[in-house]
């Protein structure tokens, strides 16, 4: 049976009243994490990301948003003991939440990134030799898109397994050339084999990049269902179902 995944997208910049309401169900730990941000805008964005995530997950579990308890696996990946599998990412004022309702143990990661200036040395430290060769073949005008294609796809992979940034980012290869299908091409370390991965490029628009990575093994992914928001990430999110 194909694996069904829901995708939720929402804007993090809300009115003070909305921020207060969305922050209400947060745990003490989440409030502490929000307070670590220096800028009030970043504090409110974190609260909106986590608060809305709790609202959405409560719809799947039937539990109240403030009653959800998150365990941690690997290097701190939050999970719900009784499912569903989920993963959250936020950047540039937007949040993306992937949820697999019928697969509580599914290894799944999502990442969105606002495209911004980046030091090329980051690619040298984080990308495999094959990925660096692909990046080096790009025209200068395509370099930034290629870099963030690779970065979001690699982030989605390590988030799926719970390894986080402690994983050896050079131990696996992803595609990054603009226009090339998103996929894991090779895995040489502790991560699942390349053939076990399914990867989806998220059409986030000119100012963002995004990817969803799932360990599907011999199973297949059903078409992703966009439950809230729209792609590309422009304008005000709308609820679609």
C-alpha positions in Angstrom: 0.0 0.0 0.0 1.5 3.4 -0.9 2.6 5.7 1.9 0.4 8.7 2.2 2.0 12.0 3.5 0.2 15.3 4.2 2.0 18.6 3.8 1.1 21.7 5.8 2.5 25.2 5.1 1.9 28.3 7.1 3.2 31.9 7.5 5.0 32.6 10.8 4.4 36.3 10.9 1.1 36.8 12.8 -0.6 39.5 14.9 0.3 39.7 18.6 -3.1 38.2 19.4 -2.5 35.2 17.1 1.0 34.7 18.5 -0.4 34.6 22.1 -3.1 32.1 21.2 -0.7 29.8 19.3 1.9 30.0 22.1 -0.6 29.0 24.8 -0.2 25.2 24.4 3.6 25.2 24.4 5.6 23.3 27.0 8.0 24.9 29.4 10.8 23.6 27.3 9.5 25.1 24.1 9.0 28.5 25.9 12.6 28.3 27.1 13.8 27.6 23.6 11.8 30.5 22.2 13.3 32.9 24.8 16.8 31.9 23.7 16.3 33.9 20.5 17.6 37.4 20.7 15.1 39.1 18.4 11.5 39.2 19.5 10.5 38.4 15.9 12.4 35.2 16.0 10.9 34.3 19.3 7.3 34.8 18.0 8.1 32.8 14.8 9.3 29.9 16.8 6.2 30.0 19.0 3.9 30.1 15.9 5.8 27.2 14.3 5.5 25.0 17.4 2.1 26.1 18.4 0.5 25.5 15.0 2.3 22.2 14.8 0.7 21.2 18.0 -2.7 22.3 16.7 -2.3 20.2 13.5 -1.0 17.1 15.3 -3.9 17.3 17.7 -6.2 16.8 14.7 -4.5 13.5 13.9 -4.2 12.2 17.5 -7.4 13.5 19.1 -5.4 14.8 22.0 -5.5 18.4 23.1 -2.5 20.5 21.7 -1.1 21.1 25.2 -1.4 17.4 26.1 0.9 16.2 23.3 4.2 14.8 24.8 7.2 14.6 22.5 9.9 12.0 23.0 13.3 12.4 21.3 15.3 10.0 19.3 18.7 10.1 17.7 20.2 13.6 18.1 17.0 15.2 19.4 14.4 14.5 16.7 11.0 14.9 18.3 8.5 12.0 17.9 5.1 11.0 19.2 5.2 7.6 20.9 1.9 6.6 19.3 2.4 8.4 16.0 1.8 9.8 13.5 5.3 10.3 12.0 5.9 14.0 11.4 8.7 16.5 10.8 8.8 20.3 11.0 11.0 22.9 9.2 10.9 26.6 9.2 12.8 29.4 7.5 12.3 32.9 6.1 9.0 33.3 7.9 7.4 30.1 6.7 6.9 26.7 8.3 6.5 23.3 6.6 5.1 20.2 8.4 5.0 16.7 6.9 2.8 14.1 8.5 2.4 10.4 7.7 -0.9 9.5 9.4 -0.7 5.8 9.0 3.0 5.3 9.6 4.1 6.1 13.1 7.6 4.8 12.7 8.3 6.2 9.2 11.7 7.8 8.8 10.8 11.1 7.1 12.4 14.5 7.0 11.4 17.8 5.5 13.5 20.9 5.0 12.8 24.4 3.6 15.4 27.2 3.3 15.2 30.8 2.3 17.8 31.4 -0.4 20.4 33.8 0.9 24.1 34.6 0.4 26.3 31.7 1.4 30.1 31.2 1.7 31.2 28.7 -1.0 33.4 27.1 1.8 30.2 25.6 3.3 29.8 23.4 0.2 33.4 22.3 0.5 32.9 21.3 4.1 29.5 19.7 3.7 29.1 18.3 0.2 30.6 15.1 -1.1 33.2 15.2 -3.9 30.6 14.2 -6.4 28.2 16.9 -5.3 31.0 19.5 -5.4 31.7 18.4 -9.0 28.1 18.9 -9.9 28.1 22.3 -8.2 31.2 23.3 -10.0 29.7 22.6 -13.4 26.9 25.1 -12.9 26.8 28.5 -14.4 27.3 31.3 -11.8 23.7 32.3 -12.1 22.6 28.8 -11.1 25.1 28.2 -8.4 22.9 29.4 -5.5 19.9 27.4 -6.6 22.1 24.3 -6.9 23.7 24.8 -3.5 20.3 25.1 -1.8 18.9 22.2 -3.7 21.7 20.1 -2.3 21.5 21.6 1.2 17.8 21.1 1.7 18.0 17.5 0.3 20.8 16.6 2.6 19.1 18.2 5.6 15.9 16.3 4.8 17.9 13.0 4.8 19.6 13.5 8.1 16.4 14.8 9.7 14.6 11.7 8.5 16.9 9.4 10.4 17.4 11.6 13.5 21.1 11.9 12.9 21.0 15.7 12.6 24.1 17.7 11.7 26.3 15.1 13.6 25.9 12.9 10.5 28.8 12.8 8.0 27.3 15.0 5.3 29.9 13.8 2.8 28.9 10.1 3.3 26.0 10.3 0.9 25.3 12.0 -2.4 22.1 13.8 -3.5 21.3 15.4 -6.8 21.4 19.2 -6.9 21.5 20.4 -10.5 18.5 22.6 -11.2 15.9 20.7 -13.2 17.2 17.3 -12.1 14.9 15.0 -10.1 15.6 15.0 -6.4 17.1 11.7 -5.3 19.7 10.1 -3.1 22.3 8.8 -5.5 24.7 7.0 -3.1 25.1 6.2 0.6 28.4 5.1 2.0 27.9 5.4 5.8 25.4 4.5 8.5 22.4 5.9 6.6 20.0 3.6 4.7 21.1 2.6 1.2 20.3 4.9 -1.7 17.7 2.6 -3.1 15.7 2.7 0.1 15.1 6.5 -0.2 12.3 8.4 -1.9 12.8 12.1 -2.3 10.4 14.9 -3.4 11.5 18.3 -4.5 9.1 21.0 -3.1 8.3 23.7 -5.7 8.8 26.5 -3.1 9.4 29.3 -5.6 12.3 31.5 -6.5 13.1 32.7 -3.0 13.1 29.2 -1.3 14.2 25.6 -1.7 12.6 22.6 -0.2 12.7 18.8 -0.1 11.0 15.8 1.5 13.0 12.6 2.1 11.5 9.3 3.2 12.9 5.9 3.8 10.4 3.9 1.8 12.3 0.7 1.1 10.2 -1.5 -1.2 7.1 0.6 -0.7 6.1 3.6 -2.8 4.9 7.1 -2.0 1.5 8.3 -2.9 1.1 11.8 -4.3 1.8 14.3 -1.5 -1.5 15.9 -0.2 -1.2 19.7 0.5 -3.5 20.2 3.4 -2.8 23.9 4.2 -1.0 26.6 2.3 0.1 26.8 -1.3 3.2 26.4 -3.4 5.2 28.3 -4.3 5.6 30.2 -1.0 4.0 33.5 -2.0 1.3 35.5 -0.5 -0.9 34.4 2.4 -1.3 30.7 3.2 -4.8 29.3 2.6 -6.3 26.1 4.0 -7.1 23.6 1.2 -8.6 20.7 3.0 
